[in-house]
Amino acid sequence: MNTCLLDLGNTRFKWILRKNLGKGPVRRANYAEGNPVETVINALSQGPVFDRLLVSSVRSSAFNAALQLRYPQKIQMIRITDSELMPLAYEDTSQFGIDRYLAALGARECYSLPLIVVDAGTAVTFDVVNAKGAHLGGCIFPGLQLLRQSLLNGTEGVENIDSIGAQLLAKSTAEGVAAGTLTGYGAGVEGVIQALQASLDGAANVILTGGDAELLQECLTRPVPVDPLLIFHGMNLIDSESL
């Protein structure tokens, strides 16, 4: 049976056949405005062919329900309650994103402990797993686009800055916003990482994942590996547990 692993983020989604995990390419796409569900369906229809669809989603319940209607016999939505592989530090686990859980679970399987998982997307989430494999908790920092949007909302005459270079000695408002937010983004994330490492006596692996992981990697002052497959490894573990 061909099982497709599908990760539905807030602004992007990605998918891969389970049998190709660690071997084949990960396919990625952004949601189209207006009908994001159709964006996913159209992307999946272009291949590869699958018999079963295993889904991690942080989208709304309405979005998930619409997708389930299109694949009634094939789809399975993963929930934290589906697994007892890694108990969470959160008192109310319903507040903990399935993407964070799967990324931490996948990292725990693939890397030596203790570790800090940094998932850079719409928001940047940090999760700590100690030397015994227990989840200790984590924190959340705004993603780069959120930082820029919050500043642009109060700045007249500046619109698209995504393609502007980040020179700190900027010669225009747009360049200044691009440079300041990118530099602050990297410094802020690095500061959180350092604080979390200090709480673990400085000895912890740091792993980056998420849609902006490679961009974030370039902003940090020390080398940190990027692993785009963490969520998929977590999905694979939960699915294997249920077999």
C-alpha positions as CSV (number, residue, x, y, z in Angstrom):
1,M,0.0,0.0,0.0
2,N,1.3,3.4,-1.0
3,T,0.8,5.8,2.0
4,C,1.3,9.5,1.4
5,L,2.4,11.6,4.3
6,L,0.9,15.1,4.1
7,D,1.9,18.0,6.4
8,L,-0.5,21.0,6.2
9,G,1.0,24.1,7.7
10,N,-0.5,27.6,8.0
11,T,0.9,29.0,4.8
12,R,2.6,26.0,3.1
13,F,2.1,22.3,2.7
14,K,4.4,19.4,1.8
15,W,4.1,15.7,1.1
16,I,6.0,12.5,0.3
17,L,5.3,8.8,-0.1
18,R,6.1,7.0,3.1
19,K,8.3,4.4,1.2
20,N,10.4,7.3,-0.1
21,L,11.1,8.8,3.3
22,G,14.8,9.6,3.5
23,K,15.3,8.7,-0.1
24,G,12.9,10.6,-2.4
25,P,12.2,14.3,-2.8
26,V,9.8,16.2,-0.6
27,R,7.2,18.1,-2.6
28,R,6.2,21.5,-1.4
29,A,3.6,24.2,-2.3
30,N,2.0,27.3,-1.0
31,Y,-1.8,27.6,-0.6
32,A,-3.6,29.6,-3.3
33,E,-5.8,32.5,-2.1
34,G,-9.5,31.9,-2.3
35,N,-9.6,28.1,-2.2
36,P,-6.7,26.5,-0.3
37,V,-8.3,23.1,-0.1
38,E,-8.4,22.9,-3.9
39,T,-4.7,23.8,-3.9
40,V,-3.9,20.7,-1.9
41,I,-6.2,18.5,-3.9
42,N,-4.8,19.7,-7.2
43,A,-1.2,19.3,-6.0
44,L,-1.8,15.7,-4.8
45,S,-3.5,14.8,-8.1
46,Q,-0.2,15.5,-9.9
47,G,1.4,12.5,-8.1
48,P,2.7,10.4,-6.8
49,V,-0.2,7.9,-6.7
50,F,-1.2,6.8,-3.2
51,D,-3.8,4.5,-1.6
52,R,-3.8,6.1,1.8
53,L,-3.3,9.7,3.0
54,L,-1.9,10.3,6.5
55,V,-2.3,13.9,7.5
56,S,-0.8,16.3,10.0
57,S,-2.7,19.6,10.0
58,V,-2.7,22.9,11.9
59,R,-5.5,24.2,9.6
60,S,-9.0,24.9,10.8
61,S,-11.5,22.1,11.4
62,A,-13.5,23.3,8.4
63,F,-10.5,23.0,6.2
64,N,-9.8,19.5,7.5
65,A,-13.4,18.4,7.1
66,A,-13.5,19.7,3.4
67,L,-10.3,17.7,2.7
68,Q,-11.8,14.6,4.3
69,L,-14.8,14.8,2.1
70,R,-12.6,14.5,-0.9
71,Y,-10.8,11.4,0.3
72,P,-13.4,9.6,2.5
73,Q,-11.9,6.2,2.1
74,K,-8.2,7.1,2.1
75,I,-7.6,9.9,4.7
76,Q,-6.5,9.6,8.3
77,M,-5.9,12.8,10.4
78,I,-3.2,12.3,13.1
79,R,-4.0,13.6,16.5
80,I,-1.8,13.8,19.6
81,T,-4.2,11.5,21.4
82,D,-3.3,8.8,18.8
83,S,0.1,8.3,20.4
84,E,1.7,7.6,23.8
85,L,5.2,7.6,22.5
86,M,6.2,10.9,24.1
87,P,4.1,12.4,26.9
88,L,3.9,16.2,26.8
89,A,4.8,18.7,29.4
90,Y,1.7,20.7,28.6
91,E,-1.2,20.4,31.1
92,D,-3.7,20.9,28.3
93,T,-2.4,18.9,25.3
94,S,-5.2,20.3,23.1
95,Q,-3.2,23.6,23.1
96,F,-0.1,21.9,21.7
97,G,0.2,21.8,17.9
98,I,0.4,18.5,16.2
99,D,3.2,19.8,14.1
100,R,5.3,20.5,17.2
101,Y,4.6,17.1,18.6
102,L,5.5,15.3,15.4
103,A,8.7,17.3,14.9
104,A,9.9,16.7,18.4
105,L,9.0,13.0,18.2
106,G,10.9,12.7,14.9
107,A,13.9,14.5,16.2
108,R,14.0,12.3,19.3
109,E,14.2,9.3,17.0
110,C,16.9,10.7,14.7
111,Y,19.2,12.7,16.9
112,S,21.1,12.2,20.2
113,L,19.6,13.7,23.3
114,P,19.0,16.2,24.8
115,L,17.8,18.4,22.0
116,I,16.1,21.6,21.1
117,V,13.8,21.5,18.0
118,V,13.3,24.9,16.3
119,D,10.4,24.9,13.9
120,A,10.6,28.0,11.7
121,G,7.3,28.8,10.0
122,T,4.6,31.4,10.5
123,A,5.7,31.3,14.1
124,V,9.0,29.9,15.4
125,T,8.4,27.2,18.0
126,F,11.0,25.8,20.4
127,D,10.6,22.4,22.1
128,V,13.1,20.8,24.5
129,V,13.5,17.1,24.9
130,N,15.7,16.0,27.8
131,A,18.3,13.2,27.9
132,K,15.6,10.7,29.0
133,G,13.5,11.6,25.9
134,A,10.9,13.5,27.9
135,H,9.3,16.7,26.6
136,L,10.1,19.5,29.0
137,G,8.1,22.3,27.3
138,G,9.0,25.1,25.0
139,C,8.2,28.6,23.8
140,I,7.0,30.5,20.7
141,F,8.5,33.5,18.9
142,P,7.0,35.4,15.9
143,G,8.1,34.3,12.4
144,L,9.8,36.6,10.0
145,Q,6.6,37.4,8.1
146,L,4.8,38.2,11.3
147,L,7.6,40.5,12.4
148,R,7.4,42.3,9.1
149,Q,3.7,42.5,9.0
150,S,3.5,44.0,12.5
151,L,5.9,46.7,11.4
152,L,4.4,47.3,8.0
153,N,0.9,47.7,9.5
154,G,2.1,50.9,11.1
155,T,4.3,52.1,8.2
156,E,2.8,54.1,5.3
157,G,4.1,53.7,1.8
158,V,5.9,50.4,2.2
159,E,4.4,47.3,0.7
160,N,6.4,44.3,-0.6
161,I,9.8,43.9,0.9
162,D,10.4,40.2,0.4
163,S,12.8,40.6,-2.5
164,I,14.8,43.4,-0.9
165,G,18.3,42.8,0.3
166,A,19.0,43.2,4.0
167,Q,21.7,45.8,4.3
168,L,21.8,47.2,7.8
169,L,22.9,50.6,6.6
170,A,19.7,51.0,4.6
171,K,19.1,53.8,2.2
172,S,15.3,53.5,2.1
173,T,12.4,52.6,4.5
174,A,11.7,49.4,2.7
175,E,15.4,48.3,2.9
176,G,15.4,49.4,6.6
177,V,12.4,47.2,7.4
178,A,13.9,44.2,5.5
179,A,17.3,44.5,7.2
180,G,16.0,45.2,10.7
181,T,13.5,42.5,10.8
182,L,15.8,39.9,9.3
183,T,18.6,40.7,11.7
184,G,16.3,40.9,14.7
185,Y,14.7,37.6,13.7
186,G,18.0,35.8,13.7
187,A,19.2,37.5,16.9
188,G,15.9,36.8,18.7
189,V,15.9,33.1,17.8
190,E,19.5,32.7,18.7
191,G,18.8,34.4,22.1
192,V,16.0,31.9,22.8
193,I,18.2,29.0,21.8
194,Q,21.0,30.2,24.1
195,A,18.6,30.6,27.0
196,L,17.2,27.1,26.5
197,Q,20.7,25.6,26.2
198,A,21.6,27.3,29.5
199,S,18.6,25.6,31.1
200,L,20.1,22.2,30.0
201,D,23.6,23.1,31.2
202,G,24.7,24.1,27.7
203,A,24.7,20.5,26.3
204,A,21.9,20.1,23.7
205,N,21.7,19.4,20.0
206,V,19.8,22.1,18.1
207,I,17.8,21.0,15.0
208,L,16.0,23.4,12.6
209,T,13.0,22.5,10.6
210,G,10.0,24.2,9.0
211,G,9.5,26.3,5.9
212,D,11.8,29.1,6.9
213,A,14.5,26.9,8.4
214,E,17.1,27.5,5.6
215,L,16.6,31.2,5.8
216,L,16.9,31.1,9.6
217,Q,20.0,29.0,9.3
218,E,21.7,31.8,7.4
219,C,20.9,34.3,10.1
220,L,22.5,32.3,13.0
221,T,26.1,32.9,14.0
222,R,26.9,29.2,14.4
223,P,26.2,26.2,12.2
224,V,22.9,24.5,13.0
225,P,21.6,21.6,10.9
226,V,18.3,21.7,9.0
227,D,16.1,18.6,8.7
228,P,12.9,19.1,6.7
229,L,11.7,15.5,7.4
230,L,11.2,15.7,11.2
231,I,7.4,15.9,11.0
232,F,7.3,13.0,8.5
233,H,9.5,10.9,10.8
234,G,7.1,11.6,13.6
235,M,4.2,10.6,11.5
236,N,5.9,7.4,10.5
237,L,6.5,6.5,14.1
238,I,2.9,7.1,15.1
239,D,1.6,5.1,12.2
240,S,4.0,2.2,12.9
241,E,2.9,2.3,16.6
242,S,-0.8,1.8,15.5
243,L,-0.1,-1.1,13.1
